Amino acid sequence: MSEITALKDLAKFVAKSPLASEDAEIRRSAVNSLVKSIAPRTERKKVTDLLSTVMALSARTRRLVQPRVEIEIDVFTPDNARAVRIITGETLA
């Protein structure tokens, strides 16, 4: 296809989109429906979702008020030399 034919076809092009309408009301309606389709939908939280959130926060609070736990592990080789020593004193949260 030559460039002239492509330009002639482009000159004959008629936009069929409602966004290209001469009527302002039709354009506004098209833009509004486009915005509605793109906008994120806010879904309502289910009672079970809210309850699970409350339970998770409650469990975390209970763990935070528990006394701190310390664990010491000594690992020895067969000839009674210390191989590994792990000491952890972090709060589980």
C-alpha positions, 0 to 999 in steps of 0.5 A: 500500500502506498503512502498516498493510499494510506493518507486517503484512507485516513482522511475518510476515517470517521470516529465511531467512539462516543468519546468523539461525539459532537454532543457534549452529553454523550461525551460526558456519559462515555467518560463517566462510564469509562471512569466507573469501569477503571475505578477500584471497587471497594468491597465490604468487609465480611464479618469473618474478615473483621473477626479474624483481624480482631483475633489476630490482634488479640493473640499478638497482644497476649504474646507480648505480655507473656514473660520472655523465653530463653533457650540455650542449646549446647551441642558437643562432639564425641570427644566432649568438645563444644561443637555449637552453642546457640543462645536465643532470648527473643520474644516471640511476636 
